Amino acid sequence: MATDVALENAKARREALQARLSKIDADIQELEGARERAQRDLRVAEAFITIWYEMAGIQPPEQLERKESSAPADQPPRPKNPDRLFVAQQCVTYIREAGRPLGRRELFERLVADGIHIRGKDAEMVLSTMLWRSREVIVRLKEGGYWPAHDPLPTPDLEKLIN
């Protein structure tokens, strides 16, 4: 029987490919072992660094960077709003000048007129939140706006309106 050259070439190619795959499998096994050892060494190094910072009583620089860079780098930091107690005291001044309770919108407009800017998606609501958090200085009446927390109410009927 005559030998078919194409068949013999195919068989030789098959043996070469099987040998190549065996070599690749052996390399993969060796690399997986090396990867596991490297991962273990990395965990040990990270654990040591964490413990070192804890024992030294120092905050790791990565945590400090995360706190500092909470805003995206491509956006400038938002300007801060004025201190809420300063805003509340200013609103109390406006109310005392008016001699009557003032609503949020009127307080907001007076602040803006005096160059005191409150920023936010809904700036008037930000003002409302600031005043709500400053209840020791100013209170919201159920009807009729805001009033200084420690001032007597202009009429006794307003007593029932304190929210």
Stockholm file with secondary structure:
# STOCKHOLM 1.0

chainA/1-163         MATDVALENAKARREALQARLSKIDADIQELEGARERAQRDLRVAEAFITIWYEMAGIQPPEQLERKESSAPADQPPRPKNPDRLFVAQQCVTYIREAGRPLGRRELFERLVADGIHIRGKDAEMVLSTMLWRSREVIVRLKEGGYWPAHDPLPTPDLEKLIN
#=GR chainA/1-163 SS CCCCHHHHHHHHHHHHHHHHHHHHHHHHHHHHHHHHHHHHHHHHHHHHHHHHHHHHTCCCHHHHHHHHTCSCTTSCCCCCCCCHHHHHHHHHHHHHHHTSCBCHHHHHHHHHHTTCCCCSTTHHHHHHHHHHTTTTTEEEBSSSCEEETTSCCSSGGGGGGBC
#=GC SS_cons         CCCCHHHHHHHHHHHHHHHHHHHHHHHHHHHHHHHHHHHHHHHHHHHHHHHHHHHHTCCCHHHHHHHHTCSCTTSCCCCCCCCHHHHHHHHHHHHHHHTSCBCHHHHHHHHHHTTCCCCSTTHHHHHHHHHHTTTTTEEEBSSSCEEETTSCCSSGGGGGGBC
//
